[in-house]
Amino acid sequence: MDFAMTAVRTALNGASYVAPRLAGGTAFRLFRNPRGRSRLRPDERPLADRAEVGEIVVGGGKAVSYRWGTGARPVLLVHGWESRGSRFAPLISELLDLGLSPVTFDAPGHGDATGETMTIVDLRDIITELDARHGPFEMVVAHSLGVTATFLALREGGAGQLRPVRTERLVAISGVPDFAYLVDRFCERLGLRARLNAELRSRVEQELFPGEEDIWSRFSVPRTVPEAGPASVLVVHDADDDMVDPACSRALADALGDRAELVVTSGLGHRRIIGDPQVTACVRDFVVRERAARVGRAAGRPDPSPRPAAG
């Protein structure tokens, strides 16, 4: 833990004894606001310059959407916390080579979008709106908190939409299992007392989701996996992820049963995994294999090959 995090931990834990509400409010602001905006990298710019750009009004700002290709066989890519859509650039290039039409976005408080922050409901509404504009998506690829939001959109749709999002395939990379995990992990990384954890949970309930009966169940992926969800799911996680425990993706794969294929990488951590050539190739193979199997089934032929064993 670096000096800044040590100072924050000491100050918050100390304040929690004499002014718990004040300490809880400070922890809540740290929890709900990104530490900074991810900037467009030089190697991402050529692809970004080719995108058709749009916007979506959501929450406290405007999301920026990006679209490539002809519109045929659309694929949605959903970024996570403190990230942006352009981080999928290597995969977007691969999908274009396969004749697919990638769509991604920057959520409020991220990338080139406006606003200060986003919630999981904002992410759900962006996914649902992009589905209405460009879907139905042949596949959705999501990372981190984007996985949680994607399952929410698959289960209940978004504000103003009467139906959940539908997709044939899903790739879940380094997925956050539920909102409770986010709170617990945040407190664990800062070394905060149990009293601050309880205060933070209370503020999340009251200030982010007022009136909700039980956000901790509603925003939990393994407990609420939709029965009518994607037929095929590729679950990818790195063994050295220090932000989300790989056991979370194993639990997701178990919850999905025969629909899921689990791949475990190593040495990539939580963020580098989405641009890694090995993972990009894995997703490409998943697209090709699953599409061949679908075409074969439509023609009355058996699947060309079994799925690979979990990594």
Secondary structure, DSSP 4 states (H G I P E B T S, - for coil): --HHHHHHHHHHHHHHHH-HHHHHHHHHHHHHS-SSPPPPPGGGHHHHHTSEEEEEEETTEEEEEEE-SSSSSEEEEE--TT--GGGGHHHHHHHHHTT-EEEEEE-TTSTT--SS---HHHHHHHHHHHHHHH-SEEEEEEETHHHHHHHHHHHH--TT-SS---EEEEEEES---BHHHHHHHHHHHHT--HHHHHHHHHHIIIIISTT-S-HHHHTBTGGG--TTS-SEEEEEEETT-SSS-HHHHHHHHHHHGGGEEEEEE-S-TTTGGGG-HHHHHHHHHHHHHHHHHHHHHHTTPPPSSPPPPP-
